[in-house]
Amino acid sequence: APAPAPAPAAPAPLPVTSSSASFVVHVSAAGSNDNTGLTAGSKVATLGRAYEIIKAAKPSGTVDVLVYSEGTIYEGASVTWRFFNGKDITIRPAPGQADLPTFDGCGPTGCGERRRFVTVAGSSGENTNIHFRALRVQNYWEGISFSGSSTELDGWNGGNSVKDCVFEKMGNKYIEDNDGAYATVRLQNSRNNVLTGNRFYKIENTNGGKVRDPSLHAFYSAHKSSHNLIKGNVFELNTGDAVRLRDMSNFNTIEGNTFKKAGVAGYSEWYCSDREKCSKWECPSWGNVFKANRLHATYPNRATDKECISMNVWKLYVDNGNEAGCSLPDGANYTFVASDTYGDGWNGAEWSIPSLGLGPFSMPGGSTAEVSFEVPPGDTGWD
């Protein structure tokens, strides 16, 4: 049998500077949660304790959580972050670290607990500005969730970023749990975020230890998560499609990424369209861009022992395609592309959107024609 693929190398350490006005907390596996965390000589041991210190202090300026590569940090519990002050809050390596600081979800006694690394719980309709830089996160059920409201459009968060991180051995395959995970990095009603330069390696669910589980995605953008940038990432050995968009997650850009043995498509879209079974009304996503990406092959099918095969660029999953009641994104520009097989136009046939007052459009002759139009705020295209 061929030798297993080596783990991806860590990105080069980034230069880190902290503003003199920043509130700084120091974290290290060699620290103690009895320390203050406010100096390099008094480091705390976990990100959870650092968060408690920040929440209690309520700093009004920028915040830096400086993490040291002095052993693996075992959090012991998921971190739920609810402190936001409108300024940048950045979790990153302390200056001079030779390796990526590592957070491990298993702990010294082993794995077996469904645990997410960090949940950024902001749903007040404001930027939360939480940034993760050059960290290694491994052996977690799920990674980071930027969690706005899934039901209230105004309950969004945004302005976050994940850059130059490594996510490795994520999903239920690595925590000895039968419940499959869904996302390594999740956006839920979260906008204007940046995900760049990261490596997602061995993002895997299993079903009884035999068959791959396609429900786990390295990046999952759902419930009106729009205008996000997914650029320059490497996705390798992902059981599900590495990038999944869902439910009016519009105008996202997926650019310059590399997909190796990752699901069956470079990215896919889905929305729950069975109105009798869905817990909420969901709609298609619009205006997403997938460009300049490298697609190598699908994830191997362990049920049939098939070798990996060529990957689809895009795949749409829907139950029955019911789009009644859905709205086009406000203020968006669209291009209607008409085509005719015989090259003689539509012979009088027309197309229109009465609810928008657009049309009728036709094609007097030729094989193709285009018409561009803008959807005014508040209008729908499905009435």
Long-range contacts (C-beta under 8 A, 24 or more apart in sequence): 5-236, 5-237, 7-168, 7-201, 8-166, 8-168, 8-199, 8-201, 8-234, 8-236, 10-99, 10-100, 10-136, 10-166, 11-100, 11-134, 11-164, 11-166, 11-197, 11-199, 13-93, 13-97, 13-98, 13-99, 13-100, 13-134, 14-92, 14-93, 14-133, 14-134, 14-164, 15-95, 16-66, 16-92, 16-93, 16-94, 16-95, 16-133, 17-95, 18-64, 18-66, 19-61, 19-62, 19-64, 21-61, 21-62, 22-61, 22-62, 22-63, 22-64, 23-54, 23-57, 23-59, 23-61, 23-62, 23-63, 23-64, 24-63, 24-64, 24-65, 24-66, 25-50, 25-53, 25-54, 25-63, 25-64, 25-65, 25-66, 26-66, 26-68, 26-94, 27-65, 27-66, 27-67, 27-68, 27-73, 27-101, 28-67, 28-68, 28-70, 28-71, 28-73, 29-68, 29-70, 29-71, 29-72, 29-73, 29-74, 30-68, 30-70, 30-71, 31-68, 40-66, 40-94, 43-68, 45-73, 46-73, 46-74, 46-75, 46-76, 47-73, 47-75, 47-79, 47-91, 47-103, 47-118, 48-75, 48-76, 48-77, 48-79, 51-79, 51-81, 51-83, 54-83, 54-89, 55-82, 55-83, 58-83, 58-85, 59-85, 60-85, 60-87, 61-85, 61-87, 62-87, 62-88, 62-89, 62-90, 63-87, 63-88, 63-89, 63-90, 64-90, 64-92, 65-89, 65-90, 65-91, 65-92, 66-92, 66-93, 66-94, 66-95, 67-91, 67-92, 67-93, 67-94, 67-97, 67-101, 67-135, 68-93, 68-94, 68-97, 68-101, 69-93, 69-97, 69-98, 69-99, 69-100, 69-101, 69-102, 72-102, 72-103, 72-104, 73-101, 73-102, 73-103, 73-104, 74-104, 74-105, 74-106, 74-107, 74-108, 75-103, 75-105, 75-115, 75-117, 76-107, 77-115, 78-115, 78-116, 78-117, 78-118, 78-119, 79-117, 79-118, 79-119, 80-118, 80-119, 80-121, 81-118, 81-119, 81-120, 81-121, 81-130, 82-121, 82-122, 84-122, 84-126, 84-128, 84-129, 84-130, 86-126, 86-127, 86-129, 87-129, 88-129, 88-131, 89-129, 89-130, 89-131, 90-131, 90-132, 90-133, 91-130, 91-131, 91-132, 91-133, 91-135, 92-131, 92-132, 92-133, 92-134, 92-135, 93-133, 93-134, 93-135, 100-134, 100-135, 100-136, 100-165, 100-166, 101-134, 101-135, 101-136, 102-135, 102-136, 102-137, 102-138, 103-135, 103-136, 103-137, 103-138, 103-140, 104-138, 104-139, 105-137, 105-138, 105-139, 105-140, 105-141, 105-175, 106-139, 106-174, 106-175, 110-176, 111-139, 111-174, 111-175, 111-176, 112-175, 112-176, 112-177, 113-141, 113-175, 113-177, 114-141, 114-172, 114-175, 114-177, 114-179, 114-181, 115-140, 115-141, 115-142, 115-175, 116-140, 116-141, 116-142, 116-143, 116-144, 116-145, 117-142, 117-143, 117-144, 118-143, 118-144, 118-145, 119-144, 119-145, 119-147, 120-144, 120-145, 120-146, 120-147, 120-157, 120-160, 121-147, 122-146, 122-147, 122-148, 122-157, 123-147, 123-148, 123-149, 123-152, 123-155, 123-156, 123-157, 123-189, 124-155, 124-157, 125-154, 125-155, 125-156, 126-157, 127-157, 127-158, 127-159, 127-192, 128-157, 128-158, 128-159, 128-160, 129-159, 129-160, 130-160, 131-160, 131-161, 131-162, 131-163, 132-161, 132-162, 132-163, 132-165, 133-163, 133-164, 133-165, 134-163, 134-164, 134-165, 135-165, 135-166, 136-165, 136-166, 136-168, 137-165, 137-166, 137-167, 137-168, 137-170, 138-166, 138-167, 138-168, 138-169, 138-170, 139-169, 139-170, 139-174, 139-175, 140-170, 140-175, 141-170, 141-171, 141-172, 141-175, 141-177, 141-181, 142-170, 142-181, 142-182, 142-183, 142-184, 142-186, 143-167, 143-170, 143-183, 143-184, 143-185, 143-186, 144-184, 144-185, 144-186, 145-183, 145-185, 145-186, 145-188, 146-186, 146-187, 146-188, 146-190, 146-193, 147-186, 147-188, 147-190, 148-188, 148-189, 148-190, 148-223, 148-225, 149-188, 149-189, 149-223, 150-188, 150-189, 150-222, 150-223, 150-280, 151-223, 151-280, 152-189, 153-189, 153-224, 155-189, 156-189, 156-190, 156-191, 156-224, 157-189, 157-190, 157-191, 158-190, 158-191, 158-192, 158-193, 159-192, 159-193, 160-190, 160-193, 160-194, 161-193, 161-194, 161-195, 161-196, 162-193, 162-194, 162-195, 162-196, 162-198, 163-194, 163-195, 163-196, 163-197, 163-198, 164-196, 164-197, 164-198, 165-198, 165-199, 166-198, 166-199, 166-201, 167-198, 167-199, 167-200, 167-201, 167-203, 167-218, 168-199, 168-201, 168-202, 169-201, 169-202, 169-204, 170-200, 170-202, 170-203, 170-204, 170-216, 171-203, 171-204, 171-205, 171-206, 171-213, 171-216, 171-239, 172-205, 172-206, 172-213, 173-202, 173-204, 173-205, 173-206, 174-202, 174-204, 180-205, 180-207, 180-213, 180-215, 180-216, 181-205, 181-216, 182-215, 182-216, 182-217, 182-220, 183-216, 183-217, 183-218, 183-219, 183-220, 184-216, 184-217, 184-218, 184-219, 185-218, 185-219, 185-220, 186-219, 186-220, 186-221, 186-222, 187-219, 187-220, 187-221, 187-222, 187-225, 187-228, 187-249, 188-222, 188-223, 188-225, 189-223, 189-224, 189-225, 190-221, 190-225, 190-228, 191-224, 191-225, 191-226, 191-227, 191-228, 192-227, 192-228, 193-225, 193-228, 193-229, 194-228, 194-229, 194-231, 195-219, 195-228, 195-229, 195-230, 195-231, 195-233, 196-229, 196-230, 196-231, 196-232, 196-233, 197-232, 197-233, 198-233, 198-234, 199-233, 199-234, 199-236, 200-233, 200-234, 200-235, 200-236, 200-238, 200-242, 201-234, 201-236, 201-237, 202-236, 202-237, 203-235, 203-237, 203-238, 203-239, 203-240, 203-242, 204-237, 204-238, 204-239, 205-239, 205-240, 206-239, 210-302, 210-303, 211-302, 211-303, 212-239, 212-299, 212-300, 212-301, 212-302, 212-303, 213-239, 213-240, 214-239, 214-240, 214-241, 214-263, 214-264, 215-240, 216-240, 217-241, 217-242, 217-243, 217-244, 217-263, 218-242, 218-243, 218-262, 219-243, 219-244, 220-244, 220-246, 221-245, 221-246, 221-249, 221-252, 222-246, 222-247, 222-249, 223-247, 223-248, 223-249, 223-282, 224-248, 224-249, 224-250, 225-249, 225-252, 226-250, 226-251, 226-252, 226-329, 227-251, 227-252, 228-252, 228-253, 229-253, 229-255, 230-254, 230-255, 230-257, 231-255, 231-256, 231-257, 232-256, 232-257, 233-257, 233-258, 234-258, 234-260, 235-259, 235-260, 235-262, 236-260, 236-261, 236-262, 237-261, 237-262, 237-299, 238-262, 238-263, 238-299, 239-263, 239-299, 240-299, 241-265, 241-266, 241-267, 241-268, 241-315, 242-266, 242-267, 243-267, 243-268, 244-268, 244-269, 244-270, 245-269, 245-270, 245-285, 245-288, 246-270, 246-271, 246-282, 246-285, 247-271, 247-272, 247-282, 247-283, 247-285, 248-282, 248-283, 248-284, 248-285, 248-286, 248-326, 248-329, 249-285, 249-288, 250-285, 250-286, 250-287, 250-288, 250-329, 250-332, 251-286, 251-287, 251-288, 251-289, 251-329, 251-332, 252-285, 252-288, 252-289, 253-288, 253-289, 253-291, 254-288, 254-289, 254-290, 254-291, 254-293, 255-289, 255-290, 255-291, 255-292, 255-293, 256-291, 256-292, 256-293, 257-293, 257-294, 258-293, 258-294, 258-296, 259-293, 259-294, 259-295, 259-296, 259-311, 260-296, 260-297, 261-296, 261-297, 261-298, 261-299, 261-300, 261-308, 262-298, 262-299, 262-311, 263-298, 263-299, 263-311, 264-298, 264-299, 264-311, 264-312, 264-315, 265-311, 265-312, 265-313, 265-314, 265-315, 266-290, 266-293, 266-295, 266-311, 266-312, 266-313, 266-314, 267-313, 267-314, 268-314, 268-315, 268-316, 268-317, 269-314, 269-315, 269-316, 269-317, 270-316, 270-317, 270-318, 271-318, 272-319, 273-318, 273-319, 273-320, 273-321, 273-322, 273-323, 274-319, 274-320, 274-322, 275-322, 277-319, 281-325, 283-323, 283-325, 283-326, 283-327, 284-323, 284-326, 286-328, 286-329, 286-332, 287-329, 287-332, 290-314, 323-382, 324-382, 325-382, 326-380, 326-381, 326-382, 327-379, 327-380, 327-381, 327-382, 328-375, 328-379, 328-380, 328-381, 328-382, 329-375, 330-375, 330-376, 330-377, 330-378, 330-379, 331-374, 331-375, 331-376, 331-377, 332-374, 332-375, 333-372, 333-373, 333-374, 334-372, 334-373, 334-374, 334-375, 335-370, 335-371, 335-372, 336-361, 336-370, 336-371, 336-372, 336-373, 337-368, 337-369, 337-370, 338-363, 338-368, 338-369, 338-370, 338-371, 339-367, 339-368, 340-366, 340-367, 340-368, 341-367, 343-367, 353-381, 354-383, 355-379, 355-380, 355-381, 355-382, 355-383, 356-380, 356-381
